[in-house]
Amino acid sequence: MHAWPHPPSKWVAANCDGSIRDNLRGYDTIGRDASGQALFAVAGATPDGSILRMELLAMKCGLLKARDLNITHVQVRSDSTMVVQLVLGTYQTPWHSISLVEDIQELQRCFRGCVFQHHVRETNSCADILVGFVFNCQELNLCVNRLPAALSNLLRNDATGKKYYRL
C-alpha cells in the first residue's frame, strides 16, 4: 500500500502526468505544499505526440508554473521511471525529445532546490485525474480555490494519508 508523500517544509511537490486518450495527448501537473494544499493545477492537450513527450511536457509545465509563482524548492514527481532517468541524464534521450529535456534541465536552475523523483502511479492520482478536464487542444489553469469535487476529494484523501493499493 502507498500513500502520497508530503514534501518537506518549504518544498512544493509537483505531481506530473502524461496520457493518451481518443484523439488527444494530455499533460497535467498539480503543485502542493507540505500540508497537501494545492498551489496550482494545469491540464493541457495537443493533437499529437508520444506518451514520452506528454510526460516531459507535464514536467516542463509544472516547473514553469512553480517558477512563475516564485516557488524556490520543488520536487518534480512522475510515475514514469524513464522520464525521470532522461531528465537526470542516466538514460539516453531520444533525438525527438532532446530539446524538451534540455528545457527542463534549464528550468531546474531557476530553483534553489529542484529534484526529480519517480513515484508509483497510485500516489499520482491527482495529476492523473486532471486530463479528464480537457476536451480539445488547450491548456487550462484551474483555480485552486474552486477545484472540481472529485479532485478536491482526492487532495483531501492524500493530505490525510489515505493508503492506496498497488495495482
Residue frames relative to the residue before (quaternion, step in Angstrom):
aa qw qx qy qz dx dy dz
M 1.0000 0.0000 0.0000 0.0000 0.00 0.00 0.00
H 0.1442 -0.7992 0.5824 0.0363 3.53 -1.10 0.80
A 0.1579 -0.7532 0.6316 0.0940 3.54 -1.17 0.71
W 0.5710 -0.5706 0.4544 0.3766 3.56 -1.21 0.52
P 0.2914 -0.7782 0.5249 0.1842 3.63 -0.60 1.05
H 0.4128 -0.6972 0.5320 0.2460 3.55 -0.80 1.03
P 0.4339 -0.6642 0.5219 0.3135 3.61 -1.02 0.66
P 0.6269 -0.5167 0.4001 0.4241 3.60 -1.21 0.28
S 0.6773 -0.4633 0.3796 0.4271 3.55 -1.28 0.32
K 0.8256 0.1958 -0.1995 0.4901 3.59 -1.05 0.89
W 0.6130 0.4908 -0.3585 0.5049 3.58 1.28 0.21
V 0.2382 -0.7296 0.6204 0.1613 3.54 -1.29 0.45
A 0.2684 -0.7295 0.6059 0.1693 3.55 -1.01 0.85
A 0.1099 -0.7710 0.6255 0.0469 3.57 -0.78 1.06
N 0.1391 -0.7881 0.5974 0.0527 3.55 -0.28 1.28
C 0.0999 -0.8172 0.5674 -0.0179 3.55 -0.73 1.15
D 0.0417 0.7997 -0.5976 0.0389 3.55 -1.12 0.66
G 0.1775 -0.7461 0.6321 0.1108 3.52 -1.24 0.62
S 0.0147 -0.8093 0.5872 -0.0092 3.56 -1.14 0.54
I 0.1843 -0.7322 0.6396 0.1445 3.51 -1.35 0.29
R 0.1778 0.7634 -0.6054 0.1384 3.55 -0.78 1.05
D 0.8302 0.0497 -0.0967 0.5468 3.53 -1.00 0.89
N 0.7671 -0.3132 0.2507 0.5006 3.59 -0.74 -1.04
L 0.6333 0.5290 -0.3321 0.4569 3.59 1.24 0.24
R 0.2213 -0.7082 0.6533 0.1508 3.46 -1.26 0.65
G 0.1314 -0.8460 0.5162 0.0222 3.56 -0.59 1.15
Y 0.0661 -0.7458 0.6606 0.0545 3.51 -1.33 0.51
D 0.0690 0.8051 -0.5852 0.0674 3.55 -1.00 0.77
T 0.0546 -0.7850 0.6171 -0.0045 3.50 -1.23 0.61
I 0.0547 -0.7731 0.6313 0.0293 3.53 -1.14 0.70
G 0.2079 -0.7883 0.5726 0.0868 3.55 -0.87 1.03
R 0.0048 -0.8098 0.5855 -0.0378 3.56 -0.88 1.00
D 0.4370 -0.6931 0.5124 0.2571 3.54 -1.11 0.70
A 0.7677 -0.3949 0.2548 0.4357 3.56 -1.32 -0.03
S 0.6656 0.4770 -0.3117 0.4820 3.60 1.17 -0.41
G 0.5584 -0.6089 0.3840 0.4122 3.58 1.29 -0.21
Q 0.4547 0.6950 -0.4339 0.3491 3.57 1.33 0.02
A 0.4338 -0.6999 0.5059 0.2569 3.59 -0.88 0.96
L 0.1899 -0.7779 0.5930 0.0841 3.56 -0.96 0.96
F 0.7782 -0.0741 0.0307 0.6228 3.56 1.22 -0.53
A 0.0263 -0.7660 0.6420 0.0189 3.53 -1.27 0.50
V 0.0079 0.8006 -0.5952 0.0695 3.55 -0.75 1.11
A 0.0200 -0.7647 0.6440 0.0046 3.54 -1.05 0.85
G 0.0401 0.8110 -0.5809 0.0570 3.56 -0.89 0.95
A 0.1210 -0.7881 0.5995 0.0691 3.54 -1.29 0.33
T 0.1186 -0.7526 0.6445 0.0645 3.51 -1.26 0.63
P 0.5662 -0.6304 0.4015 0.3475 3.60 -1.13 0.43
D 0.8123 0.1371 -0.0701 0.5626 3.59 1.15 -0.40
G 0.4455 0.6685 -0.5211 0.2883 3.53 -1.29 0.32
S 0.5033 -0.6526 0.4877 0.2882 3.52 -1.21 0.61
I 0.6529 -0.4821 0.3914 0.4337 3.56 -1.27 0.18
L 0.5941 0.5619 -0.3567 0.4518 3.58 1.09 -0.69
R 0.6665 0.4976 -0.2974 0.4687 3.58 0.89 -0.92
M 0.6558 0.5123 -0.3196 0.4531 3.61 0.97 -0.81
E 0.6348 0.5157 -0.3277 0.4730 3.60 1.00 -0.80
L 0.6674 0.4881 -0.2989 0.4765 3.59 0.97 -0.83
L 0.6289 0.5234 -0.3354 0.4669 3.61 1.00 -0.76
A 0.6211 0.5381 -0.3401 0.4572 3.60 1.04 -0.75
M 0.6496 0.5054 -0.3151 0.4726 3.60 0.97 -0.83
K 0.6619 0.5047 -0.3088 0.4602 3.56 0.87 -0.94
C 0.6434 0.5306 -0.3098 0.4566 3.57 0.96 -0.90
G 0.6653 0.5065 -0.3004 0.4588 3.59 0.93 -0.89
L 0.6624 0.4956 -0.3014 0.4741 3.57 1.00 -0.82
L 0.6364 0.5195 -0.3313 0.4641 3.59 0.99 -0.78
K 0.6661 0.4981 -0.3013 0.4662 3.58 0.92 -0.89
A 0.6492 0.5079 -0.3148 0.4707 3.60 0.95 -0.86
R 0.6456 0.5109 -0.3208 0.4683 3.59 0.96 -0.83
D 0.6728 0.5072 -0.2967 0.4495 3.60 0.90 -0.92
L 0.6990 0.4336 -0.2596 0.5059 3.59 1.18 -0.55
N 0.4551 -0.7189 0.4133 0.3245 3.60 1.33 0.21
I 0.2692 0.7385 -0.5555 0.2713 3.56 1.03 0.81
T 0.2945 -0.8045 0.4950 0.1448 3.60 -0.82 0.94
H 0.7855 0.1899 -0.0919 0.5818 3.60 1.16 -0.59
V 0.0647 0.8192 -0.5621 0.0936 3.57 -0.64 1.11
Q 0.2178 -0.7074 0.6592 0.1328 3.50 -1.16 0.85
V 0.1681 -0.7757 0.6027 0.0819 3.58 -0.59 1.15
R 0.0763 -0.8323 0.5485 -0.0246 3.54 -0.50 1.26
S 0.0022 0.7899 -0.6118 0.0406 3.54 -0.95 0.94
D 0.3919 -0.6970 0.5384 0.2661 3.55 -1.16 0.54
S 0.5910 0.5332 -0.3695 0.4794 3.59 1.30 0.29
T 0.3531 -0.7447 0.5328 0.1918 3.56 -0.45 1.24
M 0.6423 0.5494 -0.3276 0.4222 3.56 0.94 -0.86
V 0.6608 0.5050 -0.3134 0.4583 3.59 0.90 -0.87
V 0.6328 0.5140 -0.3324 0.4743 3.60 0.96 -0.80
Q 0.6720 0.4946 -0.2963 0.4648 3.60 0.92 -0.88
L 0.6144 0.5417 -0.3491 0.4552 3.60 1.02 -0.70
V 0.6954 0.4776 -0.2736 0.4621 3.56 0.84 -1.00
L 0.6866 0.4686 -0.2760 0.4824 3.58 1.06 -0.74
G 0.4780 -0.7007 0.4164 0.3273 3.58 1.27 -0.21
T 0.5146 0.6459 -0.4240 0.3717 3.60 1.20 0.31
Y 0.7269 0.2835 -0.1912 0.5955 3.56 1.32 -0.02
Q 0.4887 -0.6838 0.4522 0.2985 3.60 -0.88 0.89
T 0.3885 -0.7407 0.5104 0.1999 3.54 -0.81 1.08
P 0.4524 -0.6589 0.5198 0.3016 3.60 -0.91 0.85
W 0.6447 -0.5736 0.3438 0.3704 3.58 -1.03 0.79
H 0.6895 0.5058 -0.2925 0.4281 3.60 0.95 -0.82
S 0.7264 0.4002 -0.2396 0.5046 3.61 1.25 -0.18
I 0.3862 0.7595 -0.4626 0.2450 3.60 1.26 -0.05
S 0.6928 0.4780 -0.3091 0.4427 3.62 0.75 -0.95
L 0.6459 0.5166 -0.3236 0.4595 3.60 1.02 -0.71
V 0.6412 0.4975 -0.3195 0.4892 3.60 1.00 -0.79
E 0.6466 0.5106 -0.3227 0.4659 3.60 0.97 -0.79
D 0.6136 0.5378 -0.3440 0.4647 3.61 1.04 -0.73
I 0.6595 0.5062 -0.3007 0.4673 3.60 0.94 -0.90
Q 0.6694 0.4920 -0.2997 0.4691 3.57 0.93 -0.87
E 0.6263 0.5124 -0.3341 0.4834 3.60 1.08 -0.65
L 0.6503 0.5105 -0.3151 0.4660 3.61 0.95 -0.82
Q 0.5662 0.6075 -0.3778 0.4094 3.59 1.09 -0.67
R 0.6601 0.5308 -0.3018 0.4377 3.59 1.04 -0.73
C 0.5648 0.6090 -0.3784 0.4085 3.61 1.26 -0.17
F 0.7124 0.4463 -0.2303 0.4902 3.59 1.27 -0.31
R 0.5251 -0.6023 0.4937 0.3431 3.55 -1.21 0.50
G 0.7797 0.0450 -0.0129 0.6243 3.52 1.16 -0.69
C 0.1572 0.7699 -0.6048 0.1298 3.58 -0.82 0.99
V 0.0378 0.7937 -0.6032 0.0684 3.55 -0.67 1.15
F 0.2786 -0.7354 0.5976 0.1564 3.52 -1.23 0.61
Q 0.0113 -0.8258 0.5600 -0.0651 3.55 -0.75 1.10
H 0.3549 -0.6801 0.5921 0.2468 3.52 -1.22 0.59
H 0.0050 -0.7674 0.6411 -0.0087 3.55 -1.02 0.88
V 0.5529 -0.6262 0.4285 0.3442 3.56 -0.99 0.77
R 0.6774 -0.5403 0.3395 0.3660 3.52 -1.19 0.71
E 0.6403 0.5644 -0.3291 0.4038 3.58 0.97 -0.82
T 0.7105 0.4014 -0.2684 0.5119 3.62 1.11 -0.47
N 0.6351 0.5165 -0.3191 0.4775 3.58 1.30 0.19
S 0.3186 0.8127 -0.4528 0.1817 3.58 1.26 0.24
C 0.6115 0.5519 -0.3681 0.4312 3.62 1.05 -0.57
A 0.6517 0.4644 -0.3155 0.5100 3.59 1.05 -0.68
D 0.6368 0.5676 -0.3172 0.4145 3.56 0.98 -0.88
I 0.6839 0.5050 -0.2902 0.4394 3.60 0.95 -0.84
L 0.5582 0.6476 -0.3832 0.3495 3.60 1.12 -0.58
V 0.5968 0.5954 -0.3715 0.3891 3.59 1.02 -0.72
G 0.6117 0.5814 -0.3405 0.4146 3.59 1.13 -0.54
F 0.6390 0.5410 -0.3262 0.4388 3.59 1.23 -0.21
V 0.6761 0.4610 -0.2808 0.5014 3.59 1.27 -0.15
F 0.0948 -0.8305 0.5489 0.0076 3.56 -0.74 1.09
N 0.7734 0.1289 -0.1341 0.6060 3.58 1.27 0.03
C 0.7017 -0.4661 0.3260 0.4290 3.56 -1.29 0.08
Q 0.3895 0.6802 -0.5210 0.3380 3.53 -0.20 1.33
E 0.2716 -0.7127 0.6035 0.2324 3.54 -1.32 0.01
L 0.1494 -0.7980 0.5820 0.0460 3.55 -0.77 1.09
N 0.1680 -0.7276 0.6565 0.1064 3.55 -1.03 0.89
L 0.2405 -0.8040 0.5301 0.1212 3.55 -0.33 1.25
C 0.4543 -0.6494 0.5380 0.2870 3.55 -1.14 0.69
V 0.3761 -0.7708 0.4665 0.2162 3.59 -0.47 1.18
N 0.6329 0.5205 -0.3378 0.4630 3.61 1.23 -0.26
R 0.7652 0.2658 -0.1479 0.5674 3.59 1.30 -0.20
L 0.1566 0.8153 -0.5390 0.1423 3.56 0.81 0.96
P 0.5973 -0.5571 0.4243 0.3910 3.60 -1.12 0.55
A 0.6512 -0.5687 0.3467 0.3638 3.56 -1.11 0.77
A 0.6470 0.5295 -0.3349 0.4345 3.61 0.89 -0.86
L 0.6768 0.4722 -0.2883 0.4856 3.59 0.97 -0.83
S 0.6271 0.5359 -0.3335 0.4565 3.60 0.98 -0.79
N 0.6487 0.5117 -0.3144 0.4674 3.58 1.00 -0.81
L 0.6464 0.5067 -0.3204 0.4720 3.60 0.95 -0.81
L 0.6363 0.5285 -0.3228 0.4600 3.59 0.97 -0.85
R 0.6598 0.5046 -0.3002 0.4690 3.57 0.93 -0.93
N 0.6475 0.5165 -0.3158 0.4629 3.60 0.95 -0.87
D 0.6563 0.5058 -0.3086 0.4671 3.58 0.94 -0.89
A 0.6752 0.5186 -0.2966 0.4327 3.58 0.87 -0.99
T 0.7285 0.4140 -0.2370 0.4916 3.58 1.08 -0.68
G 0.6007 -0.6383 0.3295 0.3509 3.59 1.28 0.26
K 0.2397 0.7800 -0.5453 0.1919 3.59 1.13 0.48
K 0.3043 -0.7523 0.5619 0.1601 3.54 -1.01 0.89
Y 0.2018 -0.7741 0.5943 0.0825 3.52 -1.07 0.88
Y 0.4470 -0.6749 0.5195 0.2734 3.54 -1.05 0.80
R 0.4282 -0.6745 0.5422 0.2602 3.55 -1.06 0.79
L 0.3109 -0.7691 0.5321 0.1691 3.57 -0.71 1.07
